[in-house]
């Protein structure tokens, strides 16, 4: 079980959500890079489980806007009900 007090936990949670929402929208890393000011490599590092890429709230906000997903859904632990209300079905893993 992951230690929720460790900052790596939140980066891991948010990174997996970025990838899941990007795939839900049918957007490639390259397209997301075009929609934001970030490189494909930076996005790839964020989404990769092999790297520990940190990022700011401003970066997350940019992704939320580009993907048209409420910001809180990237950081909230239990989003099942929120996804149902928005009619979003994710494959997070």
Phi, psi and omega per residue, in radians:
X1 nan 2.446 -3.125
X2 -1.361 2.553 3.082
X3 -1.441 1.925 -3.090
X4 -1.223 -0.207 3.083
X5 -1.452 -0.279 3.136
X6 -1.422 2.302 -3.112
X7 -1.104 -0.378 3.099
X8 -1.089 -0.518 -3.141
X9 -1.034 -0.867 -3.078
X10 -1.187 -0.659 3.090
X11 -1.115 -0.691 3.117
X12 -1.132 -0.782 3.124
X13 -1.073 -0.884 -3.096
X14 -1.151 -0.710 3.126
X15 -1.042 -0.759 3.133
X16 -1.170 -0.586 3.110
X17 -1.235 -0.695 3.094
X18 -0.995 -0.852 -3.134
X19 -1.094 -0.772 -3.109
X20 -1.127 -0.785 3.140
X21 -1.200 -0.628 3.098
X22 -1.092 -0.799 3.129
X23 -1.165 -0.673 3.088
X24 -0.998 -0.714 3.136
X25 -1.366 -0.125 3.136
X26 1.256 0.574 -3.074
X27 -1.917 2.334 3.068
X28 -1.383 2.889 3.048
X29 -1.049 -0.681 3.138
X30 -1.104 -0.750 3.127
X31 -1.153 -0.725 3.095
X32 -1.087 -0.664 3.071
X33 -1.068 -0.728 3.108
X34 -1.135 -0.565 -3.104
X35 -1.400 -0.274 -3.127
X36 -2.181 -3.007 3.125
X37 -1.748 0.299 -3.036
X38 -1.893 2.673 -3.120
X39 -1.410 2.775 3.065
X40 -1.043 -0.679 3.126
X41 -1.098 -0.730 3.106
X42 -1.099 -0.783 3.114
X43 -1.108 -0.756 3.097
X44 -1.042 -0.720 3.100
X45 -1.131 -0.684 3.109
X46 -1.091 -0.786 -3.057
X47 -1.351 -0.338 -3.066
X48 -1.314 2.415 3.063
X49 -1.410 -0.184 -3.117
X50 -1.560 -0.207 3.131
X51 -2.041 2.802 3.086
X52 -2.081 1.150 -3.119
X53 -1.388 2.092 3.045
X54 -1.518 2.825 3.137
X55 -2.765 2.802 -3.063
X56 -1.600 2.948 3.040
X57 -1.082 -0.607 3.108
X58 -1.090 -0.672 3.088
X59 -1.119 -0.835 3.136
X60 -1.069 -0.717 3.105
X61 -1.055 -0.719 3.120
X62 -1.087 -0.745 3.102
X63 -1.141 -0.751 3.140
X64 -1.035 -0.759 3.121
X65 -1.154 -0.789 -3.113
X66 -1.114 -0.649 -3.104
X67 -1.558 -0.093 -3.122
X68 0.963 0.879 3.136
X69 -2.188 2.329 3.097
X70 -0.983 2.338 -3.070
X71 -0.929 -0.710 -3.077
X72 -1.101 -0.402 -3.137
X73 -1.237 -0.272 3.092
X74 -1.406 -0.455 -3.039
X75 -1.994 -0.348 -3.140
X76 -1.212 2.356 -3.064
X77 -1.196 -0.942 -3.094
X78 -1.801 1.844 -3.086
X79 -1.966 0.143 -3.068
X80 -0.950 -0.853 -3.131
X81 -1.156 -0.688 3.109
X82 -1.071 -0.747 3.134
X83 -1.128 -0.693 3.099
X84 -1.068 -0.784 3.138
X85 -1.071 -0.608 -3.140
X86 -1.584 0.002 -3.116
X87 0.991 0.806 3.131
X88 -1.970 2.243 3.073
X89 -2.032 2.076 -3.099
X90 -1.905 2.629 2.923
X91 -1.993 1.545 -3.002
X92 -1.244 -0.282 -3.126
X93 -2.118 nan nan
